Amino acid sequence: MPDTVSAEGMSVAVVSLYARGNYGNCLQRHAVHKLLERLGCIPVSLDRRSMSRDYLREWASERLAPTFLGKKVPACARARRFLSFDHECRRMKVRSDDLAGLNDRFGAFVVGSDQVWNPRVWDFEPSYNLLGFVEPSWKCIALSPSVGVSEIQESDKEAFSACLGRYSRLSARETEGASIIEALLGRKVEVLPDPTMAFGASYWESVADHSLAPSGPYVLSYGLGKGGACAEAARSFAQERGSEVVELNNRDNEYYIAGPGDFIGLIFGAEAVFTDSFHASVFSLLGHVPFRVLSRQGSVYSMSSRIATLGRTFGVDPGNLEQEYDWNRIDGCRAELSDKITTYLADEVSRVLSEGVR
């Protein structure tokens, strides 16, 4: 990262798919904040979630977490661990009709990553997710946002063209997403890694929590789809080796309380990981843990582009647990990706600073 860049305490709004109880969202938001802080910025994540059932459940769990009752309820214990990990990331709750007023409060607006540019995702609103509300438009910074669909439907093309056409520079997290935007706008779109890849295993180990890990060998299962395919594959693999199975995201077992720090620690300590999650795959690579990606069942959002880009980037087959991993090559690739995203962000912050003094 260039040492000459200093944002001198500039406040920067971060727009992502804000979900306090989602491992991937929490970890990529943490990474974005750390990258901005390295440049001297003061990042603040915007939270525009509507009053949905999931939001109310999360809100109630967070409020109950510090209480005596909360200590007995797994969902509240989980919320407490998420809050503990996320406490350093400043947050601002906003409403759609308040967005215009944010322009004078922040020197720049960073959007990314996850599926924040997926028009089929929950609460998608072009004026927010695509930073259509930001004025002047040179304050917009796209930091590896994910499109998450195979094409932009006709009904969405006008909004995408109008909003994204205002950016000085564009990036996307997946090759497929970049190609979709390039075809729509006729402009070059750079492919950047997920922000979590800007940091290596030594950094993530510093924020990992190993307190939930079993004392003996174990295999990790983390499935977000329906059907339990990840858990079944993990149990079959573990049975052959006499290992325990740690199953995350299962409300009926002791590991449901795991927070983001536990998520990293449990992956790093596993013999193998069976998952349908992009970020579980990323942290398996970072921690030198063999992994197998299974197809996600019951989801309207395709994982194929994310996993395909990840596999091509690191030269691995995400569906093959038994492959030979060249960890030195993988670490070298990760370091190159870190340079790419940190340089991109430093250049964009410098551009915004230059525009602001004209």
C-alpha positions as CSV (number, residue, x, y, z in Angstrom):
1,M,0.0,0.0,0.0
2,P,1.5,3.4,-0.9
3,D,2.9,5.2,2.1
4,T,2.1,8.6,0.6
5,V,-1.7,8.3,1.0
6,S,-3.1,9.9,4.1
7,A,-6.8,10.7,4.3
8,E,-6.2,12.6,7.5
9,G,-9.3,11.5,9.4
10,M,-11.7,11.7,6.4
11,S,-15.1,10.0,7.3
12,V,-16.0,7.3,4.8
13,A,-19.4,5.6,4.6
14,V,-19.3,1.9,3.9
15,V,-22.3,0.4,2.1
16,S,-22.7,-3.4,2.1
17,L,-25.4,-6.0,2.7
18,Y,-25.4,-5.2,6.4
19,A,-26.2,-8.3,8.4
20,R,-24.9,-8.4,12.0
21,G,-25.4,-12.2,12.3
22,N,-23.7,-13.3,9.0
23,Y,-20.1,-14.5,9.2
24,G,-19.1,-13.5,5.6
25,N,-20.7,-10.1,5.9
26,C,-19.2,-9.3,9.2
27,L,-15.7,-10.5,8.2
28,Q,-15.7,-8.6,4.9
29,R,-17.0,-5.5,6.6
30,H,-14.2,-5.8,9.2
31,A,-11.6,-6.1,6.4
32,V,-13.0,-3.0,4.6
33,H,-12.8,-1.0,7.8
34,K,-9.3,-2.1,8.5
35,L,-8.2,-1.2,4.9
36,L,-9.7,2.3,5.2
37,E,-8.2,2.8,8.7
38,R,-4.7,2.0,7.3
39,L,-5.2,5.0,5.0
40,G,-6.2,7.3,7.9
41,C,-9.9,7.2,7.1
42,I,-12.7,6.9,9.7
43,P,-15.0,4.3,8.3
44,V,-18.7,4.1,9.3
45,S,-21.0,1.3,8.0
46,L,-24.4,2.3,7.0
47,D,-27.3,0.1,8.2
48,R,-30.4,0.5,6.1
49,R,-32.2,-2.7,7.0
50,S,-36.0,-2.6,7.0
51,M,-38.2,-4.0,9.8
52,S,-38.1,-7.6,8.5
53,R,-38.7,-10.7,10.6
54,D,-34.9,-11.5,10.4
55,Y,-34.0,-8.0,11.4
56,L,-36.4,-8.0,14.4
57,R,-35.1,-11.4,15.5
58,E,-31.5,-10.1,15.3
59,W,-32.5,-6.9,17.1
60,A,-34.2,-8.8,19.9
61,S,-31.2,-11.2,20.3
62,E,-28.8,-8.3,20.6
63,R,-30.9,-6.5,23.2
64,L,-31.3,-9.7,25.3
65,A,-27.7,-10.8,24.9
66,P,-26.3,-9.0,28.1
67,T,-29.2,-10.1,30.3
68,F,-29.5,-13.2,32.5
69,L,-32.1,-14.7,30.1
70,G,-29.8,-13.9,27.1
71,K,-27.0,-16.0,28.6
72,K,-29.2,-19.0,28.5
73,V,-30.6,-18.7,25.0
74,P,-28.3,-19.9,22.2
75,A,-29.4,-17.2,19.7
76,C,-28.5,-14.5,22.3
77,A,-25.2,-16.1,23.1
78,R,-24.4,-16.1,19.4
79,A,-25.5,-12.4,19.1
80,R,-23.2,-11.5,22.0
81,R,-20.2,-13.1,20.3
82,F,-21.0,-11.3,17.0
83,L,-21.3,-8.0,18.9
84,S,-18.0,-8.5,20.7
85,F,-16.2,-9.1,17.4
86,D,-18.0,-6.3,15.5
87,H,-17.8,-3.6,18.2
88,E,-14.9,-1.8,16.5
89,C,-16.8,-1.2,13.3
90,R,-18.7,2.0,13.7
91,R,-22.3,1.8,12.5
92,M,-25.0,4.3,11.5
93,K,-28.6,3.4,11.1
94,V,-30.2,5.2,8.2
95,R,-33.5,5.4,6.3
96,S,-34.0,5.7,2.6
97,D,-35.4,9.2,2.9
98,D,-32.4,10.4,4.9
99,L,-29.7,9.4,2.3
100,A,-29.3,12.8,0.6
101,G,-28.3,14.3,4.0
102,L,-25.3,12.0,4.2
103,N,-23.4,13.7,1.4
104,D,-22.2,16.5,3.6
105,R,-21.2,14.1,6.4
106,F,-18.8,11.9,4.5
107,G,-15.9,12.6,2.3
108,A,-16.3,9.3,0.3
109,F,-18.7,6.4,0.0
110,V,-17.3,2.8,-0.5
111,V,-19.6,0.1,-1.7
112,G,-18.7,-3.6,-1.5
113,S,-18.4,-6.5,-1.4
114,D,-20.7,-9.5,-0.9
115,Q,-23.7,-9.4,-3.2
116,V,-24.5,-5.7,-2.7
117,W,-25.0,-5.3,-6.5
118,N,-27.3,-8.3,-6.8
119,P,-30.7,-6.8,-7.8
120,R,-32.5,-10.0,-6.5
121,V,-31.1,-9.7,-3.0
122,W,-33.1,-8.6,0.0
123,D,-34.0,-4.9,0.3
124,F,-32.2,-4.0,-3.0
125,E,-32.7,-0.4,-3.8
126,P,-30.7,1.1,-6.7
127,S,-30.4,4.5,-5.2
128,Y,-28.8,2.9,-2.1
129,N,-27.0,-0.2,-3.2
130,L,-25.5,1.4,-6.3
131,L,-24.8,4.7,-4.5
132,G,-27.3,6.6,-6.7
133,F,-27.9,9.1,-3.9
134,V,-24.2,10.2,-3.6
135,E,-23.4,13.7,-4.8
136,P,-21.0,14.7,-6.2
137,S,-20.5,11.3,-7.9
138,W,-16.7,11.5,-7.7
139,K,-17.1,10.4,-4.0
140,C,-18.3,6.9,-5.1
141,I,-15.7,4.1,-4.7
142,A,-16.6,0.5,-5.9
143,L,-14.5,-2.0,-3.8
144,S,-15.1,-5.5,-5.3
145,P,-18.9,-5.5,-5.1
146,S,-20.5,-8.8,-6.2
147,V,-23.3,-8.8,-8.8
148,G,-24.3,-12.4,-7.9
149,V,-26.5,-13.0,-11.0
150,S,-25.8,-14.3,-14.4
151,E,-27.4,-11.3,-16.1
152,I,-29.0,-8.0,-15.5
153,Q,-32.7,-8.2,-16.4
154,E,-34.2,-5.5,-18.7
155,S,-36.2,-4.1,-15.9
156,D,-33.0,-3.3,-14.0
157,K,-30.7,-2.1,-16.8
158,E,-31.8,1.5,-16.7
159,A,-31.1,1.9,-13.0
160,F,-27.7,0.1,-13.3
161,S,-26.6,2.2,-16.3
162,A,-27.7,5.5,-14.7
163,C,-26.1,4.8,-11.3
164,L,-22.9,3.0,-12.3
165,G,-22.2,5.3,-15.2
166,R,-21.4,8.0,-12.7
167,Y,-18.4,6.2,-11.2
168,S,-14.9,7.4,-12.0
169,R,-13.7,3.8,-11.8
170,L,-15.4,0.4,-11.5
171,S,-14.5,-2.9,-10.0
172,A,-16.3,-6.2,-9.3
173,R,-15.5,-9.3,-7.2
174,E,-16.2,-11.9,-9.9
175,T,-15.1,-12.2,-13.5
176,E,-18.6,-12.8,-14.5
177,G,-19.9,-9.8,-12.7
178,A,-17.3,-7.6,-14.3
179,S,-18.2,-8.9,-17.8
180,I,-21.9,-8.2,-17.2
181,I,-21.2,-4.5,-16.2
182,E,-18.7,-4.1,-19.0
183,A,-21.3,-5.3,-21.6
184,L,-23.9,-2.9,-20.1
185,L,-21.8,0.2,-19.9
186,G,-19.1,-0.4,-22.5
187,R,-16.5,0.4,-19.9
188,K,-13.6,-1.5,-18.3
189,V,-14.4,-3.1,-14.9
190,E,-11.5,-4.4,-12.8
191,V,-11.8,-7.7,-11.0
192,L,-10.7,-7.4,-7.4
193,P,-10.6,-10.0,-4.6
194,D,-12.9,-10.1,-1.6
195,P,-11.6,-7.7,1.0
196,T,-10.9,-10.5,3.5
197,M,-8.1,-11.7,1.1
198,A,-6.2,-8.4,1.8
199,F,-5.0,-9.9,5.1
200,G,-3.1,-13.1,5.5
201,A,-3.4,-16.0,8.0
202,S,-1.3,-14.2,10.6
203,Y,-3.6,-11.3,10.8
204,W,-6.8,-13.4,10.9
205,E,-5.2,-15.7,13.6
206,S,-4.8,-12.5,15.7
207,V,-8.6,-12.0,15.8
208,A,-9.5,-15.7,15.8
209,D,-11.1,-17.4,18.8
210,H,-10.3,-21.1,19.5
211,S,-12.2,-21.4,22.7
212,L,-15.0,-23.5,21.2
213,A,-12.7,-25.9,19.4
214,P,-12.7,-29.6,20.4
215,S,-9.6,-31.0,22.1
216,G,-9.2,-33.7,19.5
217,P,-9.2,-33.9,15.7
218,Y,-12.4,-32.6,14.0
219,V,-13.9,-31.9,10.6
220,L,-15.9,-28.8,10.0
221,S,-19.3,-28.6,8.3
222,Y,-20.8,-25.2,7.4
223,G,-23.9,-25.3,5.1
224,L,-26.2,-22.4,4.4
225,G,-28.4,-24.3,1.9
226,K,-31.2,-26.9,2.7
227,G,-30.8,-30.6,2.8
228,G,-27.8,-31.1,5.1
229,A,-25.4,-32.2,2.3
230,C,-22.4,-30.5,3.9
231,A,-23.0,-32.2,7.2
232,E,-23.6,-35.6,5.6
233,A,-20.3,-35.4,3.7
234,A,-18.4,-34.2,6.8
235,R,-19.8,-37.1,8.9
236,S,-18.8,-39.7,6.2
237,F,-15.3,-38.2,6.0
238,A,-14.9,-38.0,9.8
239,Q,-16.2,-41.5,10.4
240,E,-13.3,-43.0,8.3
241,R,-10.8,-41.1,10.5
242,G,-12.5,-41.3,13.9
243,S,-12.8,-37.5,14.1
244,E,-15.5,-35.4,15.6
245,V,-17.8,-33.3,13.4
246,V,-18.2,-29.6,14.2
247,E,-21.4,-28.4,12.5
248,L,-21.9,-24.6,12.3
249,N,-25.2,-23.0,11.6
250,N,-27.2,-25.8,13.3
251,R,-29.5,-24.3,16.0
252,D,-29.6,-27.7,17.7
253,N,-26.0,-28.0,18.7
254,E,-23.4,-26.3,21.0
255,Y,-21.6,-24.6,18.1
256,Y,-24.5,-22.5,17.1
257,I,-23.3,-19.8,19.4
258,A,-20.1,-19.3,17.4
259,G,-19.2,-15.8,16.4
260,P,-16.9,-14.5,13.6
261,G,-13.8,-15.0,15.6
262,D,-14.9,-18.6,16.4
263,F,-15.7,-19.1,12.7
264,I,-12.1,-18.4,11.8
265,G,-10.6,-20.4,14.7
266,L,-12.7,-23.4,14.0
267,I,-11.8,-23.4,10.3
268,F,-8.1,-22.9,10.9
269,G,-8.1,-25.8,13.4
270,A,-10.0,-28.3,11.2
271,E,-8.7,-31.3,9.4
272,A,-11.0,-30.5,6.5
273,V,-14.0,-28.2,5.7
274,F,-17.2,-29.2,3.9
275,T,-19.2,-26.1,2.9
276,D,-21.4,-24.3,0.4
277,S,-20.1,-20.9,1.6
278,F,-17.8,-18.6,-0.3
279,H,-16.2,-17.2,2.8
280,A,-15.7,-20.6,4.4
281,S,-13.8,-21.5,1.3
282,V,-11.8,-18.3,1.5
283,F,-10.7,-18.9,5.1
284,S,-9.9,-22.6,4.3
285,L,-7.5,-21.3,1.7
286,L,-6.0,-18.7,4.1
287,G,-5.6,-21.3,6.8
288,H,-4.2,-24.1,4.6
289,V,-7.1,-26.3,5.3
290,P,-8.4,-28.8,2.6
291,F,-12.0,-28.1,1.7
292,R,-14.8,-29.2,-0.5
293,V,-17.6,-27.0,-1.8
294,L,-21.0,-28.6,-2.3
295,S,-23.8,-27.1,-4.4
296,R,-26.1,-24.9,-2.3
297,Q,-29.6,-26.3,-2.2
298,G,-32.8,-24.2,-1.9
299,S,-31.2,-20.8,-2.7
300,V,-32.2,-18.5,-5.5
301,Y,-28.7,-17.0,-5.6
302,S,-26.1,-19.0,-7.6
303,M,-22.8,-19.7,-6.0
304,S,-21.2,-20.8,-9.2
305,S,-19.6,-17.5,-10.3
306,R,-18.1,-16.8,-6.9
307,I,-16.7,-20.3,-6.4
308,A,-15.5,-20.5,-10.1
309,T,-13.6,-17.2,-9.8
310,L,-12.1,-18.3,-6.5
311,G,-11.0,-21.7,-7.9
312,R,-9.4,-20.1,-11.0
313,T,-7.7,-17.5,-9.0
314,F,-6.0,-19.9,-6.7
315,G,-5.5,-22.8,-9.1
316,V,-7.7,-25.2,-7.1
317,D,-10.7,-27.4,-7.7
318,P,-13.2,-26.4,-5.0
319,G,-15.1,-29.7,-5.5
320,N,-12.0,-32.0,-5.0
321,L,-11.0,-32.5,-1.4
322,E,-8.2,-35.0,-2.3
323,Q,-6.3,-32.7,-4.6
324,E,-2.7,-31.7,-4.0
325,Y,-2.6,-28.1,-2.6
326,D,0.4,-26.0,-3.4
327,W,0.2,-23.8,-0.3
328,N,3.2,-21.7,-1.2
329,R,1.7,-20.9,-4.5
330,I,-1.6,-20.1,-2.8
331,D,0.0,-17.8,-0.3
332,G,1.9,-16.0,-3.1
333,C,-1.3,-15.5,-5.0
334,R,-3.0,-14.2,-1.9
335,A,-0.2,-11.7,-1.4
336,E,-0.6,-10.4,-5.0
337,L,-4.3,-10.0,-4.5
338,S,-3.7,-8.1,-1.3
339,D,-1.4,-5.7,-3.2
340,K,-4.0,-5.3,-5.9
341,I,-6.9,-4.4,-3.7
342,T,-4.9,-2.2,-1.3
343,T,-3.4,-0.3,-4.2
344,Y,-6.8,0.1,-5.9
345,L,-8.3,1.5,-2.7
346,A,-5.4,3.8,-2.0
347,D,-5.6,5.2,-5.5
348,E,-9.3,5.7,-5.2
349,V,-9.0,7.5,-1.9
350,S,-6.2,9.7,-3.4
351,R,-8.5,10.5,-6.3
352,V,-11.3,11.6,-4.0
353,L,-9.0,13.7,-2.0
354,S,-7.7,15.4,-5.2
355,E,-11.2,16.0,-6.4
356,G,-12.2,17.5,-3.1
357,V,-9.6,20.3,-3.3
358,R,-10.3,21.3,-6.9
